């Protein structure tokens, strides 16, 4: 599947790619701690985790300040935004709740990850408090 979006965690240890099928893949470094290689030479890379939670092409993905969360979204479907806790590979099924997001066009975490902003095709920006980081 063609890659439609990509992000690297702030520490540089995880790469997230989204594809045209709506799947977010996470790749971590291979080998020793000094090895800066994500993908083996000459081989098709295999993701460490795959999240098939959306059905349309992903438009974007973004890590939070410490790389423990990644948000990903599709502009092609209403309400198509998801949050993943990277260390546990858990998708927060209660996000975004009952809020009408319409079509999400971009997302960004605040510097300490206490908030997530989601911009919509209607020209609105919704701000979500993330309780895990609320003291940030």
Secondary structure as UniProt FT lines:
FT   STRAND          3..8
FT   TURN            10..11
FT   STRAND          14..19
FT   TURN            20..21
FT   STRAND          24..28
FT   TURN            33..34
FT   TURN            41..42
FT   STRAND          49..51
FT   STRAND          60..63
FT   TURN            65..66
FT   STRAND          69..73
FT   TURN            75..76
FT   TURN            78..79
FT   STRAND          81..85
FT   TURN            86..89
FT   STRAND          90..91
FT   TURN            93..94
FT   TURN            97..98
FT   STRAND          104..109
FT   TURN            111..112
FT   STRAND          115..120
FT   TURN            121..122
FT   STRAND          125..129
FT   HELIX           131..133
FT   TURN            134..135
//
